[in-house]
Amino acid sequence: MEKDRIVRINDNLKKEIAIYVQNSNLRDQCGFFSVNYVDTSRDLSQAKVYFSTIQAPLTEKELVIFLNENSWKIRKALSNLLPIKRVPTLKFYYDDHLEKVRNLDDLIKDI
């Protein structure tokens, strides 16, 4: 039962964070922004947000710093949208999984 709740919260966070970033003034710095995965702690105090982006003017490291500095804005907006008492603290991480997959594909093609 508790796992189902965390899964629903993760899905809601994933959807609402992506919508907020794409529709806010953060969009200019983030380019095409996609939330790939959200991992919320069991006590709902923290959430790790894994994202990827295309055509962002900032590098991945700069973008992580930018999003973590502005996570309070996202958290404040989510507090009005989500039906939970307390929105978890958001920590953003760049998800380089797709780049690793592409590199492996390139290596396999070269063989």
One Martini backbone bead per residue (centre of mass of N, CA, C, O) as a GRO file, in nm:
protein
  111
    1MET     BB    1   0.059   0.062  -0.023
    2GLU     BB    2   0.301   0.257   0.013
    3LYS     BB    3   0.424   0.209  -0.268
    4ASP     BB    4   0.186   0.317  -0.432
    5ARG     BB    5   0.206   0.607  -0.330
    6ILE     BB    6   0.495   0.669  -0.428
    7VAL     BB    7   0.439   0.616  -0.725
    8ARG     BB    8   0.226   0.839  -0.758
    9ILE     BB    9   0.405   1.071  -0.667
   10ASN     BB   10   0.624   1.037  -0.880
   11ASP     BB   11   0.438   1.080  -1.124
   12ASN     BB   12   0.334   1.361  -1.044
   13LEU     BB   13   0.606   1.502  -1.027
   14LYS     BB   14   0.704   1.449  -1.311
   15LYS     BB   15   0.476   1.597  -1.457
   16GLU     BB   16   0.472   1.880  -1.304
   17ILE     BB   17   0.765   1.964  -1.349
   18ALA     BB   18   0.764   1.965  -1.658
   19ILE     BB   19   0.534   2.169  -1.691
   20TYR     BB   20   0.655   2.403  -1.534
   21VAL     BB   21   0.920   2.444  -1.692
   22GLN     BB   22   0.779   2.484  -1.978
   23ASN     BB   23   0.576   2.735  -1.848
   24SER     BB   24   0.817   2.901  -1.760
   25ASN     BB   25   1.108   3.099  -1.717
   26LEU     BB   26   1.300   2.837  -1.723
   27ARG     BB   27   1.294   2.753  -2.027
   28ASP     BB   28   1.530   2.927  -2.142
   29GLN     BB   29   1.758   2.744  -1.986
   30CYS     BB   30   1.646   2.432  -2.059
   31GLY     BB   31   1.485   2.390  -2.295
   32PHE     BB   32   1.431   2.070  -2.364
   33PHE     BB   33   1.243   1.920  -2.108
   34SER     BB   34   1.304   1.608  -1.914
   35VAL     BB   35   1.154   1.378  -1.703
   36ASN     BB   36   1.261   1.053  -1.618
   37TYR     BB   37   1.294   1.056  -1.288
   38VAL     BB   38   1.155   0.975  -0.959
   39ASP     BB   39   1.290   0.975  -0.612
   40THR     BB   40   1.125   0.900  -0.323
   41SER     BB   41   1.111   0.900  -0.011
   42ARG     BB   42   0.939   0.742   0.238
   43ASP     BB   43   0.888   1.031   0.403
   44LEU     BB   44   0.866   1.270   0.183
   45SER     BB   45   1.127   1.481   0.203
   46GLN     BB   46   1.263   1.362  -0.066
   47ALA     BB   47   1.368   1.432  -0.417
   48LYS     BB   48   1.484   1.278  -0.704
   49VAL     BB   49   1.569   1.443  -1.015
   50TYR     BB   50   1.570   1.311  -1.339
   51PHE     BB   51   1.722   1.463  -1.629
   52SER     BB   52   1.675   1.601  -1.960
   53THR     BB   53   1.826   1.770  -2.253
   54ILE     BB   54   1.763   2.000  -2.530
   55GLN     BB   55   1.894   2.288  -2.630
   56ALA     BB   56   2.072   2.409  -2.409
   57PRO     BB   57   2.262   2.686  -2.305
   58LEU     BB   58   2.352   2.498  -2.090
   59THR     BB   59   2.515   2.298  -1.916
   60GLU     BB   60   2.475   2.037  -1.716
   61LYS     BB   61   2.600   2.164  -1.461
   62GLU     BB   62   2.457   2.440  -1.480
   63LEU     BB   63   2.168   2.320  -1.476
   64VAL     BB   64   2.179   2.189  -1.199
   65ILE     BB   65   2.234   2.449  -1.044
   66PHE     BB   66   1.989   2.608  -1.142
   67LEU     BB   67   1.767   2.410  -1.041
   68ASN     BB   68   1.855   2.402  -0.741
   69GLU     BB   69   1.815   2.712  -0.696
   70ASN     BB   70   1.495   2.681  -0.819
   71SER     BB   71   1.334   2.464  -0.645
   72TRP     BB   72   1.146   2.648  -0.476
   73LYS     BB   73   0.957   2.728  -0.707
   74ILE     BB   74   0.859   2.447  -0.778
   75ARG     BB   75   0.758   2.369  -0.497
   76LYS     BB   76   0.549   2.594  -0.470
   77ALA     BB   77   0.378   2.511  -0.717
   78LEU     BB   78   0.322   2.216  -0.619
   79SER     BB   79   0.157   2.286  -0.359
   80ASN     BB   80  -0.102   2.368  -0.546
   81LEU     BB   81  -0.128   2.078  -0.714
   82LEU     BB   82  -0.084   1.879  -0.485
   83PRO     BB   83  -0.237   1.620  -0.262
   84ILE     BB   84  -0.020   1.719  -0.038
   85LYS     BB   85   0.108   1.848   0.246
   86ARG     BB   86   0.420   1.787   0.156
   87VAL     BB   87   0.670   1.888  -0.035
   88PRO     BB   88   0.944   1.779  -0.146
   89THR     BB   89   1.265   1.801  -0.169
   90LEU     BB   90   1.457   1.911  -0.444
   91LYS     BB   91   1.686   1.711  -0.649
   92PHE     BB   92   1.903   1.755  -0.917
   93TYR     BB   93   1.976   1.532  -1.203
   94TYR     BB   94   2.165   1.424  -1.455
   95ASP     BB   95   2.069   1.213  -1.729
   96ASP     BB   96   2.309   0.992  -1.905
   97HIS     BB   97   2.182   0.733  -2.032
   98LEU     BB   98   2.149   0.798  -2.337
   99GLU     BB   99   2.449   0.844  -2.396
  100LYS     BB  100   2.543   0.559  -2.321
  101VAL     BB  101   2.373   0.412  -2.531
  102ARG     BB  102   2.494   0.550  -2.781
  103ASN     BB  103   2.784   0.458  -2.732
  104LEU     BB  104   2.725   0.156  -2.747
  105ASP     BB  105   2.613   0.157  -3.033
  106ASP     BB  106   2.871   0.262  -3.167
  107LEU     BB  107   3.053   0.026  -3.077
  108ILE     BB  108   2.889  -0.198  -3.217
  109LYS     BB  109   2.910  -0.082  -3.509
  110ASP     BB  110   3.234  -0.098  -3.519
  111ILE     BB  111   3.254  -0.425  -3.508
   0.00000   0.00000   0.00000
